[in-house]
Structures are given as C-alpha cells and as structure tokens.
Amino acid sequence: MSKILATWLATALLAVPSLVAAAEPDPRIAGGQENYVRMCASCHGASGRGDGPIAEDLRVPPADLTAIKKRSGGVFPDPKIIEIIDGRRRVRAHGPRDMPVWGKRLELDLGTPQQGTEAAVRGEMLLLVEYLKSIQVE
Ligand code: HEC
C-alpha cells in the first residue's frame, strides 16, 4: 500500500467515529425526554400534543406543547416556560392550575440539606426545556 493511500485511509477511518457521534441524539435532549415521559406524558401525551391518558379527567385541557414556539411568534420563550413548569413563583389571578408544581416536586425529590438542591432543580428544568424545544412544530 502506498504511503499516501495509507494516510488517506487512516484519516478516513478517524473521521468515522465523529460521523457516528453526530448522528447520536443530544444527551440533554435524551435526558429531558426521560423526564418528560416520567413527569409530563400522562397529561400532555407521548407526542406532547395534549392527549395523554388522563387529559380528559382534567378541568383545563393540557396545552399542546409542540406549538409553544408557534404560539409565541416563532421564538421559544425559555424563561416563561421554565416559570410555568416550575410553578413555585407563579401567581395566577384567574383560573385553576391543573399542572402540578414541578419546582416543588423536584425540590422534594432532589433535595437533601447542604446540597445544591436549587441548582439540581434548575438542571432538570433545563433538560425539559431542551426536550420541548426539540419537539416544536414550525
Ligand atoms: C396533571 C396533568 C399535567 C401534568 C402531569 C403536566 N401538565 Fe403541563 N399543563 C397541564 C394543564 C392542564 C395545562 C394548561 C394550563 C394550566 O392548567 O395551567 C398545562 C400547561 C403547560 C404549559 C403551558 C403551555 C403554554 O404554552 O401555555 C407547559 C409549558 C407545560 N404544561 C409543561 C409541562 C411539563 C414540562 C410537564 C412535565 C414536567 C407537565 N407540563 C406536566 C397539565 C399537566
């Protein structure tokens, strides 16, 4: 084998793992999806369109989470969505809140004294937001 060919082959083989890596799903999205399936799909549906198995038992229908960006004029409003999911700081003048207060729930799940509970809660929320962003329709 010529030296040039050998070099070319080595380079081509080196490129393969990075191509494979590019096709792998973003780990943040995978982590967010895991949270979503566990915490959200019962109401919002596996697809996110608001058609989960317990949706019809709620007073307020669960929102279609694939159209958040569309409803906000093409921009995904991260801070607003985090606030809605969190629920701890949200004061609503009108209407019931049929969404669980996930901030509180995560705090209880993740919290142990002296640990960065708030940072951990924040991390789980950000994963959820990354996942939600990945399922937006145009
Ligand atoms: C018990 C049912 C239920 C579960 C579980 C649930 N939701 Fe909801 N969600 C709702 C309902 C009902 C609404 C409609 C508005 C309301 O009640 O506040 C809603 C609204 C929302 C909205 C507002 C959408 C918009 O554009 O106004 C977001 C974002 C959202 N949910 C995200 C989530 C995420 C993320 C999870 C999982 C961590 C989740 N929900 C779990 C019932 C649920």
py3Dmol code that shows the C-alpha trace and the ligand (Angstrom):
import py3Dmol

protein = """\
ATOM      1  CA  MET A   1       0.000   0.000   0.000  1.00  0.00           C
ATOM      2  CA  SER A   2       1.354   3.409  -0.896  1.00  0.00           C
ATOM      3  CA  LYS A   3       2.085   5.815   1.867  1.00  0.00           C
ATOM      4  CA  ILE A   4      -0.412   8.301   0.519  1.00  0.00           C
ATOM      5  CA  LEU A   5      -3.156   5.713   0.393  1.00  0.00           C
ATOM      6  CA  ALA A   6      -2.324   4.566   3.924  1.00  0.00           C
ATOM      7  CA  THR A   7      -2.509   8.130   5.202  1.00  0.00           C
ATOM      8  CA  TRP A   8      -5.783   8.692   3.421  1.00  0.00           C
ATOM      9  CA  LEU A   9      -7.230   5.510   4.864  1.00  0.00           C
ATOM     10  CA  ALA A  10      -6.128   6.391   8.376  1.00  0.00           C
ATOM     11  CA  THR A  11      -7.725   9.824   8.058  1.00  0.00           C
ATOM     12  CA  ALA A  12     -10.930   8.369   6.667  1.00  0.00           C
ATOM     13  CA  LEU A  13     -11.145   5.857   9.500  1.00  0.00           C
ATOM     14  CA  LEU A  14     -10.525   8.573  12.054  1.00  0.00           C
ATOM     15  CA  ALA A  15     -13.433  10.532  10.616  1.00  0.00           C
ATOM     16  CA  VAL A  16     -15.872   7.661  11.086  1.00  0.00           C
ATOM     17  CA  PRO A  17     -16.398   7.940  14.864  1.00  0.00           C
ATOM     18  CA  SER A  18     -17.168  11.664  14.596  1.00  0.00           C
ATOM     19  CA  LEU A  19     -19.784  10.940  11.933  1.00  0.00           C
ATOM     20  CA  VAL A  20     -21.345   8.330  14.168  1.00  0.00           C
ATOM     21  CA  ALA A  21     -21.245  10.763  17.100  1.00  0.00           C
ATOM     22  CA  ALA A  22     -23.016  13.415  15.026  1.00  0.00           C
ATOM     23  CA  ALA A  23     -25.917  11.032  14.451  1.00  0.00           C
ATOM     24  CA  GLU A  24     -26.299  10.286  18.163  1.00  0.00           C
ATOM     25  CA  PRO A  25     -29.057  12.196  19.929  1.00  0.00           C
ATOM     26  CA  ASP A  26     -28.038  15.154  22.070  1.00  0.00           C
ATOM     27  CA  PRO A  27     -27.683  13.753  25.625  1.00  0.00           C
ATOM     28  CA  ARG A  28     -29.504  16.760  27.045  1.00  0.00           C
ATOM     29  CA  ILE A  29     -32.489  16.028  24.830  1.00  0.00           C
ATOM     30  CA  ALA A  30     -32.396  12.351  25.794  1.00  0.00           C
ATOM     31  CA  GLY A  31     -32.275  13.306  29.485  1.00  0.00           C
ATOM     32  CA  GLY A  32     -35.125  15.756  29.014  1.00  0.00           C
ATOM     33  CA  GLN A  33     -37.171  13.147  27.212  1.00  0.00           C
ATOM     34  CA  GLU A  34     -36.695  10.759  30.108  1.00  0.00           C
ATOM     35  CA  ASN A  35     -38.021  13.420  32.488  1.00  0.00           C
ATOM     36  CA  TYR A  36     -40.836  14.211  30.102  1.00  0.00           C
ATOM     37  CA  VAL A  37     -42.029  10.612  29.836  1.00  0.00           C
ATOM     38  CA  ARG A  38     -41.935  10.226  33.601  1.00  0.00           C
ATOM     39  CA  MET A  39     -43.439  13.569  34.616  1.00  0.00           C
ATOM     40  CA  CYS A  40     -45.457  15.038  31.765  1.00  0.00           C
ATOM     41  CA  ALA A  41     -46.693  12.455  29.275  1.00  0.00           C
ATOM     42  CA  SER A  42     -49.654  11.305  31.391  1.00  0.00           C
ATOM     43  CA  CYS A  43     -51.337  14.651  30.671  1.00  0.00           C
ATOM     44  CA  HIS A  44     -49.569  16.170  27.676  1.00  0.00           C
ATOM     45  CA  GLY A  45     -49.281  12.867  25.803  1.00  0.00           C
ATOM     46  CA  ALA A  46     -46.278  10.967  24.496  1.00  0.00           C
ATOM     47  CA  SER A  47     -46.317  13.251  21.464  1.00  0.00           C
ATOM     48  CA  GLY A  48     -46.694  16.429  23.546  1.00  0.00           C
ATOM     49  CA  ARG A  49     -49.943  17.408  21.841  1.00  0.00           C
ATOM     50  CA  GLY A  50     -52.048  17.338  24.994  1.00  0.00           C
ATOM     51  CA  ASP A  51     -53.568  13.897  24.501  1.00  0.00           C
ATOM     52  CA  GLY A  52     -52.243  11.955  27.474  1.00  0.00           C
ATOM     53  CA  PRO A  53     -54.259   9.170  29.115  1.00  0.00           C
ATOM     54  CA  ILE A  54     -55.547  11.341  31.990  1.00  0.00           C
ATOM     55  CA  ALA A  55     -56.101  14.501  29.924  1.00  0.00           C
ATOM     56  CA  GLU A  56     -59.856  14.097  29.770  1.00  0.00           C
ATOM     57  CA  ASP A  57     -60.183  13.965  33.562  1.00  0.00           C
ATOM     58  CA  LEU A  58     -58.796  17.491  33.932  1.00  0.00           C
ATOM     59  CA  ARG A  59     -60.864  20.664  34.203  1.00  0.00           C
ATOM     60  CA  VAL A  60     -58.448  22.513  31.956  1.00  0.00           C
ATOM     61  CA  PRO A  61     -57.155  20.635  28.908  1.00  0.00           C
ATOM     62  CA  PRO A  62     -53.363  20.208  28.888  1.00  0.00           C
ATOM     63  CA  ALA A  63     -51.640  22.530  26.427  1.00  0.00           C
ATOM     64  CA  ASP A  64     -50.223  21.330  23.113  1.00  0.00           C
ATOM     65  CA  LEU A  65     -46.528  21.521  23.947  1.00  0.00           C
ATOM     66  CA  THR A  66     -45.389  21.089  20.326  1.00  0.00           C
ATOM     67  CA  ALA A  67     -46.802  24.515  19.417  1.00  0.00           C
ATOM     68  CA  ILE A  68     -45.210  26.686  22.137  1.00  0.00           C
ATOM     69  CA  LYS A  69     -42.854  28.334  19.651  1.00  0.00           C
ATOM     70  CA  LYS A  70     -45.608  28.829  17.103  1.00  0.00           C
ATOM     71  CA  ARG A  71     -47.888  30.442  19.704  1.00  0.00           C
ATOM     72  CA  SER A  72     -45.064  32.789  20.697  1.00  0.00           C
ATOM     73  CA  GLY A  73     -44.463  34.127  17.211  1.00  0.00           C
ATOM     74  CA  GLY A  74     -41.609  31.784  16.283  1.00  0.00           C
ATOM     75  CA  VAL A  75     -39.435  32.293  19.367  1.00  0.00           C
ATOM     76  CA  PHE A  76     -39.297  29.717  22.142  1.00  0.00           C
ATOM     77  CA  PRO A  77     -39.714  31.723  25.387  1.00  0.00           C
ATOM     78  CA  ASP A  78     -37.353  29.816  27.721  1.00  0.00           C
ATOM     79  CA  PRO A  79     -37.768  31.894  30.909  1.00  0.00           C
ATOM     80  CA  LYS A  80     -41.564  31.946  30.671  1.00  0.00           C
ATOM     81  CA  ILE A  81     -41.773  28.209  30.057  1.00  0.00           C
ATOM     82  CA  ILE A  82     -39.419  27.468  32.954  1.00  0.00           C
ATOM     83  CA  GLU A  83     -41.622  29.600  35.223  1.00  0.00           C
ATOM     84  CA  ILE A  84     -44.751  27.768  34.089  1.00  0.00           C
ATOM     85  CA  ILE A  85     -43.223  24.334  34.638  1.00  0.00           C
ATOM     86  CA  ASP A  86     -41.674  25.379  37.956  1.00  0.00           C
ATOM     87  CA  GLY A  87     -44.893  26.885  39.314  1.00  0.00           C
ATOM     88  CA  ARG A  88     -43.403  27.916  42.645  1.00  0.00           C
ATOM     89  CA  ARG A  89     -43.203  31.615  41.881  1.00  0.00           C
ATOM     90  CA  ARG A  90     -46.236  31.824  39.672  1.00  0.00           C
ATOM     91  CA  VAL A  91     -49.132  33.832  40.947  1.00  0.00           C
ATOM     92  CA  ARG A  92     -52.209  33.472  38.842  1.00  0.00           C
ATOM     93  CA  ALA A  93     -55.002  35.945  39.270  1.00  0.00           C
ATOM     94  CA  HIS A  94     -57.558  33.827  37.478  1.00  0.00           C
ATOM     95  CA  GLY A  95     -58.299  30.233  36.811  1.00  0.00           C
ATOM     96  CA  PRO A  96     -57.204  26.965  38.351  1.00  0.00           C
ATOM     97  CA  ARG A  97     -53.767  25.499  37.919  1.00  0.00           C
ATOM     98  CA  ASP A  98     -54.168  21.952  36.753  1.00  0.00           C
ATOM     99  CA  MET A  99     -50.432  21.495  36.300  1.00  0.00           C
ATOM    100  CA  PRO A 100     -48.507  20.040  39.203  1.00  0.00           C
ATOM    101  CA  VAL A 101     -45.994  22.457  40.761  1.00  0.00           C
ATOM    102  CA  TRP A 102     -42.925  20.721  39.389  1.00  0.00           C
ATOM    103  CA  GLY A 103     -40.456  23.007  41.119  1.00  0.00           C
ATOM    104  CA  LYS A 104     -41.791  21.870  44.478  1.00  0.00           C
ATOM    105  CA  ARG A 105     -41.967  18.227  43.428  1.00  0.00           C
ATOM    106  CA  LEU A 106     -38.369  18.227  42.147  1.00  0.00           C
ATOM    107  CA  GLU A 107     -37.229  20.068  45.248  1.00  0.00           C
ATOM    108  CA  LEU A 108     -38.680  17.263  47.383  1.00  0.00           C
ATOM    109  CA  ASP A 109     -37.236  14.558  45.125  1.00  0.00           C
ATOM    110  CA  LEU A 110     -33.785  16.046  44.780  1.00  0.00           C
ATOM    111  CA  GLY A 111     -33.371  17.947  47.982  1.00  0.00           C
ATOM    112  CA  THR A 112     -31.087  16.953  50.763  1.00  0.00           C
ATOM    113  CA  PRO A 113     -29.742  19.534  53.192  1.00  0.00           C
ATOM    114  CA  GLN A 114     -26.385  21.141  52.299  1.00  0.00           C
ATOM    115  CA  GLN A 115     -26.685  20.086  48.681  1.00  0.00           C
ATOM    116  CA  GLY A 116     -27.245  22.321  45.713  1.00  0.00           C
ATOM    117  CA  THR A 117     -30.909  21.473  45.536  1.00  0.00           C
ATOM    118  CA  GLU A 118     -31.875  24.612  43.656  1.00  0.00           C
ATOM    119  CA  ALA A 119     -29.157  24.039  41.064  1.00  0.00           C
ATOM    120  CA  ALA A 120     -30.284  20.438  40.638  1.00  0.00           C
ATOM    121  CA  VAL A 121     -33.928  21.505  40.225  1.00  0.00           C
ATOM    122  CA  ARG A 122     -32.821  24.086  37.669  1.00  0.00           C
ATOM    123  CA  GLY A 123     -30.811  21.440  35.807  1.00  0.00           C
ATOM    124  CA  GLU A 124     -33.813  19.129  35.470  1.00  0.00           C
ATOM    125  CA  MET A 125     -35.963  22.030  34.214  1.00  0.00           C
ATOM    126  CA  LEU A 126     -33.368  22.975  31.620  1.00  0.00           C
ATOM    127  CA  LEU A 127     -33.304  19.382  30.371  1.00  0.00           C
ATOM    128  CA  LEU A 128     -37.091  19.502  29.990  1.00  0.00           C
ATOM    129  CA  VAL A 129     -36.868  22.761  28.077  1.00  0.00           C
ATOM    130  CA  GLU A 130     -34.231  21.310  25.721  1.00  0.00           C
ATOM    131  CA  TYR A 131     -36.539  18.393  25.042  1.00  0.00           C
ATOM    132  CA  LEU A 132     -39.568  20.632  24.494  1.00  0.00           C
ATOM    133  CA  LYS A 133     -37.547  22.730  22.033  1.00  0.00           C
ATOM    134  CA  SER A 134     -36.727  19.570  20.088  1.00  0.00           C
ATOM    135  CA  ILE A 135     -40.425  18.733  19.524  1.00  0.00           C
ATOM    136  CA  GLN A 136     -41.627  22.143  18.269  1.00  0.00           C
ATOM    137  CA  VAL A 137     -43.562  22.205  15.017  1.00  0.00           C
ATOM    138  CA  GLU A 138     -42.857  25.018  12.558  1.00  0.00           C
TER     139      GLU A 138
END
"""
ligand_1 = """\
43
HEC
C -51.728 16.525 35.781
C -51.615 16.868 34.385
C -50.342 17.562 33.920
C -49.055 17.123 34.023
C -48.564 15.834 34.649
C -48.239 18.127 33.376
N -49.016 19.157 32.898
Fe -48.378 20.787 31.860
N -50.270 21.512 31.786
C -51.383 20.842 32.254
C -52.566 21.665 32.015
C -53.984 21.298 32.386
C -52.108 22.847 31.373
C -52.986 24.033 30.930
C -52.834 25.258 31.773
C -52.875 25.089 33.293
O -53.687 24.374 33.865
O -52.047 25.724 33.963
C -50.667 22.710 31.248
C -49.841 23.672 30.692
C -48.482 23.513 30.474
C -47.628 24.510 29.840
C -48.036 25.873 29.321
C -48.086 25.843 27.832
C -48.425 27.170 27.230
O -47.903 27.455 26.170
O -49.208 27.912 27.842
C -46.363 23.976 29.798
C -45.102 24.602 29.225
C -46.441 22.664 30.420
N -47.733 22.420 30.816
C -45.358 21.818 30.554
C -45.400 20.639 31.283
C -44.239 19.849 31.564
C -42.842 20.123 31.019
C -44.643 18.808 32.351
C -43.783 17.755 32.992
C -42.693 18.240 33.826
C -46.073 18.945 32.541
N -46.492 20.054 31.890
C -46.856 18.055 33.279
C -51.415 19.616 32.871
C -50.321 18.849 33.201
"""
view = py3Dmol.view(width=600, height=400)
view.addModel(protein, "pdb")
view.setStyle({"model": 0}, {"cartoon": {"style": "trace"}})
view.addModel(ligand_1, "xyz")
view.setStyle({"model": 1}, {"stick": {}})
view.zoomTo()
view.show()
